[in-house]
């Protein structure tokens, strides 16, 4: 055991989670700085929706990111994408008009689209099936934590220097993580600090039918599988919540609730703290259901459905008079969203082969970010005439439709009849 690190798989997912923290910190920087940036560069809500839309168009290339990660490997691929997103973030500080921001946001979206595919590939590679839910939840905490750190960091940078400095600081943190990643990460078959006992634990927990097939995944063949659409369509309906929290809530708090920059720094991060708790609550619900005899896939569907029911609280954000009650409901929305989001994202590692996981996660991410794009453009085009209330109501009901699709489309490998290699019946281990 000399030179071996105990529970190395959790150190590795912690490293990936830290990358996700910085990924979401950099993508959230503009949302927090938006009131200041828009005033300084004379940008209106419609142009801002185009800027956020450009980011979503870029992120929609997640299938490309996933394919690259499956092709050249997680270590090199994630490092290349992270270097790109860090440099592009720093370049935001040079923007002088909305057109420049639009171009930079599009490029940033392309680079940052690697986060979910990379996280799911790491989960599938490093963890036995029974631990994937918790590992996926731990990784997704990074998304929430990055958004938690953005308001105080950006507000501090603006108050001490200016909004341009906020992008420089966020990008520099990303480059520091790349150096750490290249130094510390290796796959389980190459990592010298991995003990034989832990290597055996990881290998024993991998379902045989999900092992690499020896060939690169075919995009068309994946698109033909109903289990893919059972993941992608619920994500299309669910992810507008995260886009709204990240890009529009600071503007909502400023224009409707009349918060100043200091108040945003004090309160805008709270929904993301609640989201962190949701990242762990979702897997806990899955475990609770499995211990009562529910199959893994059905347990994940049950956790998604519970999160969808809790999301109905978002319908009342615009109806309450107290701004603090509105913040509380936004916190409930963040908690509910991550409760359901982490469960549907993790399904890619339960239903597809290891050399398909990043590609599937990326393709599903395309539809998730398409949902964010459509919703964000609708807000930008209509908020001046109809306000925010209809959009909060929509967020409260979209996930219920997503739950129906998840139950309808996804076939549980534990109970379905024989089919393609990734859907034939197996005994699914505990969470």
C-alpha positions as CSV (number, residue, x, y, z in Angstrom):
1,X,0.0,0.0,0.0
2,X,3.1,2.2,0.0
3,X,2.4,5.3,-2.1
4,X,-1.3,4.4,-2.5
5,X,-4.1,6.9,-1.7
6,X,-7.1,5.5,0.2
7,X,-10.5,6.1,-1.5
8,X,-8.7,7.7,-4.5
9,X,-11.9,7.6,-6.6
10,X,-13.4,10.3,-4.3
11,X,-10.3,12.5,-4.7
12,X,-10.6,12.2,-8.4
13,X,-14.3,13.2,-8.5
14,X,-13.4,16.0,-6.1
15,X,-10.8,17.2,-8.7
16,X,-13.5,17.0,-11.5
17,X,-15.9,18.8,-9.2
18,X,-13.4,21.6,-8.7
19,X,-13.2,22.0,-12.5
20,X,-17.0,22.2,-12.6
21,X,-16.9,24.9,-9.9
22,X,-14.6,27.0,-12.1
23,X,-16.6,26.2,-15.2
24,X,-19.8,27.5,-13.7
25,X,-18.1,30.4,-11.9
26,X,-16.8,31.7,-15.3
27,X,-20.1,31.2,-17.1
28,X,-22.0,32.9,-14.2
29,X,-19.7,35.9,-14.1
30,X,-21.6,37.8,-16.7
31,X,-25.0,37.1,-15.1
32,X,-23.9,38.7,-11.9
33,X,-22.1,41.6,-13.5
34,X,-25.0,42.1,-16.0
35,X,-26.6,45.2,-14.3
36,X,-23.2,47.0,-14.3
37,X,-22.1,45.7,-17.8
38,X,-25.4,46.6,-19.5
39,X,-25.4,50.1,-18.0
40,X,-21.8,50.7,-18.9
41,X,-22.1,49.4,-22.5
42,X,-25.7,50.7,-23.0
43,X,-27.1,47.2,-23.7
44,X,-30.8,46.5,-23.5
45,X,-32.7,43.4,-22.4
46,X,-33.2,42.3,-26.0
47,X,-29.5,42.5,-26.9
48,X,-28.7,40.8,-23.6
49,X,-31.0,37.9,-24.5
50,X,-29.0,37.6,-27.8
51,X,-25.7,37.5,-25.8
52,X,-27.0,34.8,-23.5
53,X,-28.5,33.0,-26.5
54,X,-25.0,33.0,-28.2
55,X,-23.7,31.2,-25.2
56,X,-26.4,28.6,-25.3
57,X,-25.8,28.0,-29.0
58,X,-22.1,27.4,-28.2
59,X,-23.0,25.0,-25.3
60,X,-25.3,23.1,-27.6
61,X,-22.2,21.7,-29.3
62,X,-21.8,19.5,-26.2
63,X,-22.1,16.4,-28.5
64,X,-18.8,17.5,-30.2
65,X,-17.3,17.9,-26.7
66,X,-18.4,14.5,-25.6
67,X,-17.2,12.9,-28.8
68,X,-13.7,14.5,-28.4
69,X,-13.6,13.3,-24.8
70,X,-14.5,9.8,-25.8
71,X,-12.0,9.9,-28.6
72,X,-8.8,11.5,-27.1
73,X,-9.4,10.7,-23.4
74,X,-10.7,12.6,-20.4
75,X,-7.4,14.0,-19.2
76,X,-6.2,15.7,-22.4
77,X,-9.6,16.7,-23.6
78,X,-10.8,18.3,-20.4
79,X,-7.5,20.2,-20.1
80,X,-7.8,21.6,-23.6
81,X,-11.4,22.7,-23.1
82,X,-10.6,24.3,-19.7
83,X,-7.6,26.2,-21.1
84,X,-9.9,27.6,-23.8
85,X,-12.7,28.6,-21.5
86,X,-10.3,30.4,-19.1
87,X,-8.7,32.5,-21.8
88,X,-12.0,33.3,-23.4
89,X,-13.3,34.4,-20.0
90,X,-10.4,36.8,-19.5
91,X,-11.0,38.2,-23.0
92,X,-14.5,39.3,-21.9
93,X,-12.7,42.1,-20.0
94,X,-11.7,43.6,-23.4
95,X,-15.3,43.8,-24.8
96,X,-16.5,47.3,-25.8
97,X,-20.0,46.6,-27.1
98,X,-22.7,43.9,-27.2
99,X,-21.5,42.5,-30.5
100,X,-18.1,41.6,-28.9
101,X,-19.8,40.1,-25.9
102,X,-22.0,38.0,-28.2
103,X,-19.0,36.6,-30.0
104,X,-17.1,35.8,-26.8
105,X,-20.1,34.2,-25.2
106,X,-20.6,31.9,-28.2
107,X,-17.0,30.8,-28.0
108,X,-17.2,30.4,-24.3
109,X,-20.2,28.2,-24.7
110,X,-18.4,25.9,-27.0
111,X,-15.5,25.4,-24.6
112,X,-17.6,25.1,-21.5
113,X,-19.9,22.5,-23.0
114,X,-17.4,19.9,-22.0
115,X,-18.3,20.0,-18.3
116,X,-21.3,17.6,-18.1
117,X,-19.8,15.1,-20.6
118,X,-16.5,15.1,-18.7
119,X,-18.2,14.7,-15.3
120,X,-20.3,11.8,-16.5
121,X,-17.3,10.1,-18.1
122,X,-15.4,10.4,-14.9
123,X,-18.3,9.0,-12.9
124,X,-18.7,6.0,-15.3
125,X,-14.9,5.4,-15.3
126,X,-14.1,5.7,-11.6
127,X,-17.2,4.4,-9.8
128,X,-19.1,1.2,-9.4
129,X,-22.7,1.4,-10.3
130,X,-23.9,1.6,-6.7
131,X,-21.9,4.8,-6.1
132,X,-22.6,6.6,-9.3
133,X,-25.6,8.5,-7.9
134,X,-23.6,10.0,-5.0
135,X,-20.6,10.6,-7.3
136,X,-22.8,12.4,-9.8
137,X,-24.3,14.4,-7.1
138,X,-20.9,15.4,-5.8
139,X,-19.8,16.4,-9.3
140,X,-23.0,18.5,-9.8
141,X,-22.3,20.3,-6.6
142,X,-19.5,22.0,-8.6
143,X,-22.1,23.6,-10.9
144,X,-24.0,25.0,-7.9
145,X,-20.9,26.0,-6.0
146,X,-19.5,27.9,-8.9
147,X,-22.7,29.9,-9.1
148,X,-22.6,30.4,-5.3
149,X,-19.1,31.9,-5.5
150,X,-19.9,34.2,-8.5
151,X,-22.0,36.9,-6.8
152,X,-19.6,37.7,-3.9
153,X,-16.5,37.4,-6.2
154,X,-17.9,39.5,-9.0
155,X,-19.4,42.1,-6.7
156,X,-16.1,42.4,-4.8
157,X,-14.1,42.7,-8.1
158,X,-16.5,45.4,-9.3
159,X,-16.4,47.4,-6.0
160,X,-12.6,47.1,-5.7
161,X,-11.7,47.5,-9.4
162,X,-14.4,47.3,-12.2
163,X,-16.5,44.7,-14.0
164,X,-13.6,43.9,-16.4
165,X,-11.4,42.7,-13.6
166,X,-14.1,40.2,-12.5
167,X,-13.5,38.3,-15.8
168,X,-9.7,38.4,-15.4
169,X,-9.9,36.9,-11.9
170,X,-12.3,34.2,-12.9
171,X,-10.2,33.2,-16.0
172,X,-7.0,33.1,-14.0
173,X,-8.6,30.7,-11.5
174,X,-9.5,28.4,-14.4
175,X,-5.9,28.3,-15.7
176,X,-4.6,27.4,-12.2
177,X,-7.0,24.5,-12.1
178,X,-5.7,23.2,-15.5
179,X,-2.2,23.0,-14.0
180,X,-3.6,21.0,-11.1
181,X,-5.6,18.7,-13.4
182,X,-2.6,17.8,-15.6
183,X,-0.5,17.1,-12.5
184,X,-3.0,15.0,-10.6
185,X,-5.4,13.2,-12.9
186,X,-5.0,9.8,-14.5
187,X,-7.5,7.1,-15.5
188,X,-7.9,4.1,-13.1
189,X,-5.8,1.8,-15.3
190,X,-2.8,4.2,-15.2
191,X,-3.0,5.8,-11.8
192,X,-0.1,4.7,-9.7
193,X,-1.7,5.8,-6.4
194,X,-4.7,3.5,-6.9
195,X,-4.6,0.4,-4.7
196,X,-5.3,-3.0,-6.0
197,X,-8.3,-3.4,-3.7
198,X,-9.9,-0.2,-4.9
199,X,-9.2,-1.1,-8.5
200,X,-10.9,-4.4,-8.0
201,X,-13.8,-2.6,-6.3
202,X,-14.3,-0.3,-9.3
203,X,-14.0,-3.2,-11.8
204,X,-16.4,-5.5,-9.9
205,X,-19.1,-2.8,-9.8
206,X,-19.1,-2.2,-13.5
207,X,-21.9,-3.9,-15.4
208,X,-20.5,-6.2,-18.1
209,X,-23.0,-5.0,-20.7
210,X,-21.8,-1.4,-20.2
211,X,-18.2,-2.2,-20.9
212,X,-16.5,-0.5,-23.9
213,X,-17.5,-2.2,-27.1
214,X,-14.0,-1.4,-28.6
215,X,-15.4,1.0,-31.2
216,X,-16.3,4.7,-31.1
217,X,-20.0,5.4,-30.5
218,X,-22.1,6.1,-33.5
219,X,-24.1,9.3,-33.1
220,X,-26.9,8.0,-35.4
221,X,-27.2,4.7,-33.6
222,X,-27.5,6.6,-30.2
223,X,-30.2,8.9,-31.7
224,X,-32.2,5.9,-32.6
225,X,-32.5,4.7,-29.0
226,X,-35.6,5.7,-27.0
227,X,-33.5,5.7,-23.8
228,X,-31.6,8.6,-25.2
229,X,-34.7,10.6,-25.9
230,X,-36.0,9.6,-22.4
231,X,-33.0,11.6,-21.0
232,X,-32.8,14.4,-23.6
233,X,-36.4,15.6,-23.6
234,X,-36.7,15.9,-19.8
235,X,-33.5,17.9,-19.8
236,X,-34.9,20.1,-22.6
237,X,-37.8,21.0,-20.3
238,X,-35.8,21.2,-17.0
239,X,-32.7,23.2,-17.8
240,X,-34.4,26.6,-18.5
241,X,-34.6,26.8,-14.7
242,X,-30.8,26.8,-14.4
243,X,-30.4,29.3,-17.2
244,X,-32.9,31.6,-15.6
245,X,-31.2,31.4,-12.2
246,X,-27.8,32.0,-13.7
247,X,-28.5,34.7,-16.3
248,X,-31.7,36.5,-15.4
249,X,-32.2,36.5,-11.7
250,X,-29.6,39.3,-11.0
251,X,-31.5,41.5,-13.5
252,X,-34.8,40.5,-12.0
253,X,-33.7,41.4,-8.5
254,X,-32.3,44.7,-9.8
255,X,-35.2,45.8,-12.0
256,X,-38.2,44.3,-10.2
257,X,-37.1,43.9,-6.6
258,X,-34.9,47.0,-6.7
259,X,-31.8,45.3,-5.2
260,X,-28.4,47.1,-5.4
261,X,-25.1,45.4,-6.1
262,X,-24.4,44.7,-2.4
263,X,-27.8,43.1,-1.9
264,X,-27.2,40.9,-4.9
265,X,-23.9,39.9,-3.4
266,X,-25.7,39.0,-0.2
267,X,-28.7,37.1,-1.6
268,X,-28.2,36.0,-5.3
269,X,-26.0,33.1,-4.3
270,X,-28.6,31.5,-1.9
271,X,-30.6,29.6,-4.5
272,X,-27.3,27.9,-5.5
273,X,-26.6,26.8,-2.0
274,X,-30.0,25.2,-1.9
275,X,-29.1,23.6,-5.3
276,X,-26.0,22.1,-3.6
277,X,-28.3,20.4,-1.1
278,X,-30.5,19.2,-3.9
279,X,-27.4,17.5,-5.5
280,X,-27.2,15.3,-2.5
281,X,-30.9,15.0,-1.8
282,X,-31.6,13.5,-5.2
283,X,-29.2,10.5,-4.7
284,X,-30.5,10.1,-1.2
285,X,-34.0,9.7,-2.5
286,X,-32.8,7.1,-5.0
287,X,-31.0,5.2,-2.2
288,X,-34.1,5.3,0.0
289,X,-36.3,3.9,-2.8
290,X,-33.8,1.2,-3.7
291,X,-33.6,-0.1,-0.2
292,X,-37.4,-0.6,-0.5
293,X,-37.0,-2.8,-3.6
294,X,-37.3,-0.2,-6.3
295,X,-35.0,-0.8,-9.3
296,X,-32.2,1.8,-9.9
297,X,-33.8,3.3,-13.0
298,X,-37.2,3.6,-11.4
299,X,-35.7,5.1,-8.3
300,X,-34.1,7.8,-10.4
301,X,-37.4,8.4,-12.1
302,X,-39.1,8.7,-8.7
303,X,-36.5,11.2,-7.5
304,X,-37.0,13.3,-10.7
305,X,-40.8,13.2,-10.1
306,X,-40.4,14.4,-6.5
307,X,-38.2,17.3,-7.7
308,X,-40.7,18.2,-10.4
309,X,-43.5,18.4,-7.8
310,X,-41.3,20.7,-5.6
311,X,-40.6,22.9,-8.7
312,X,-44.2,24.0,-8.7
313,X,-43.2,26.5,-6.0
314,X,-41.5,28.6,-8.7
315,X,-44.9,29.6,-10.0
316,X,-45.3,32.0,-7.1
317,X,-42.0,33.9,-7.2
318,X,-43.6,36.8,-9.0
319,X,-46.8,36.8,-6.9
320,X,-45.3,37.3,-3.4
321,X,-44.9,40.8,-2.2
322,X,-41.9,40.3,0.0
323,X,-38.5,40.1,-1.9
324,X,-37.3,37.7,0.8
325,X,-40.2,35.4,0.2
326,X,-39.3,35.5,-3.5
327,X,-35.7,34.6,-2.6
328,X,-37.0,31.7,-0.5
329,X,-39.0,30.4,-3.5
330,X,-36.0,30.8,-5.8
331,X,-34.1,28.7,-3.3
332,X,-36.8,26.0,-3.4
333,X,-36.5,26.1,-7.2
334,X,-32.7,25.7,-7.1
335,X,-33.1,22.8,-4.6
336,X,-35.8,21.1,-6.7
337,X,-34.0,21.6,-10.0
338,X,-30.8,19.9,-8.8
339,X,-32.8,17.1,-7.1
340,X,-34.2,16.1,-10.5
341,X,-31.3,17.3,-12.7
342,X,-28.7,15.1,-11.1
343,X,-30.9,12.0,-11.4
344,X,-31.6,12.4,-15.1
345,X,-28.0,13.3,-16.0
346,X,-26.7,10.2,-14.1
347,X,-29.0,8.0,-16.1
348,X,-26.5,8.2,-19.1
349,X,-24.0,6.2,-17.0
350,X,-26.7,3.6,-16.1
351,X,-28.1,3.0,-19.6
352,X,-25.1,3.3,-22.0
353,X,-21.6,1.9,-22.4
354,X,-18.6,3.6,-20.9
355,X,-17.3,4.7,-24.3
356,X,-20.7,6.2,-25.1
357,X,-21.4,8.0,-21.8
358,X,-19.6,11.3,-22.7
359,X,-21.2,11.4,-26.1
360,X,-24.7,10.6,-24.8
361,X,-24.3,13.2,-22.0
362,X,-23.1,15.8,-24.6
363,X,-26.0,15.0,-27.0
364,X,-28.5,15.3,-24.1
365,X,-26.8,18.5,-23.1
366,X,-27.5,19.9,-26.6
367,X,-31.2,19.6,-26.0
368,X,-30.9,20.9,-22.4
369,X,-29.2,24.0,-23.7
370,X,-31.6,24.3,-26.6
371,X,-34.3,24.6,-23.9
372,X,-32.3,27.3,-22.1
373,X,-31.8,29.2,-25.4
374,X,-35.4,29.2,-26.4
375,X,-36.5,30.2,-22.9
376,X,-33.9,33.0,-22.6
377,X,-34.8,34.5,-26.0
378,X,-38.5,34.5,-25.0
379,X,-37.6,36.3,-21.8
380,X,-35.5,38.9,-23.6
381,X,-38.2,39.4,-26.3
382,X,-41.3,39.5,-24.0
383,X,-40.2,40.6,-20.5
384,X,-40.7,44.3,-21.3
385,X,-44.3,43.7,-22.2
386,X,-45.5,40.8,-20.0
387,X,-43.0,40.9,-17.1
388,X,-41.3,37.9,-15.4
389,X,-44.4,36.3,-13.9
390,X,-45.4,34.1,-16.9
391,X,-41.9,32.7,-17.1
392,X,-41.9,31.7,-13.4
393,X,-45.2,29.9,-13.9
394,X,-43.8,28.1,-16.9
395,X,-40.8,26.9,-14.9
396,X,-43.2,25.5,-12.3
397,X,-44.9,23.2,-14.7
398,X,-42.3,22.2,-17.4
399,X,-40.7,19.6,-15.2
400,X,-44.0,17.8,-14.6
401,X,-44.1,17.2,-18.3
402,X,-40.5,16.1,-18.1
403,X,-41.4,13.5,-15.5
404,X,-44.2,12.1,-17.7
405,X,-41.7,11.8,-20.6
406,X,-39.1,10.1,-18.3
407,X,-41.6,7.5,-17.2
408,X,-42.9,7.0,-20.7
409,X,-39.7,6.8,-22.8
410,X,-37.0,5.2,-20.7
411,X,-37.0,1.4,-20.5
412,X,-35.7,-0.1,-17.3
413,X,-33.0,-2.7,-18.1
414,X,-33.9,-4.6,-15.0
415,X,-37.4,-5.4,-16.1
416,X,-37.6,-5.0,-19.9
417,X,-37.3,-7.8,-22.5
418,X,-34.1,-8.5,-24.4
419,X,-32.9,-5.8,-26.8
420,X,-29.8,-4.1,-28.0
421,X,-26.6,-4.6,-25.8
422,X,-27.3,-1.5,-23.7
423,X,-30.9,-2.3,-22.9
424,X,-31.0,-6.1,-22.3
425,X,-32.1,-7.1,-18.8
426,X,-29.5,-7.1,-16.1
427,X,-29.4,-7.1,-12.4
428,X,-28.8,-3.5,-11.5
429,X,-26.6,-3.0,-8.4
430,X,-27.7,-0.7,-5.6
431,X,-27.0,3.0,-5.9
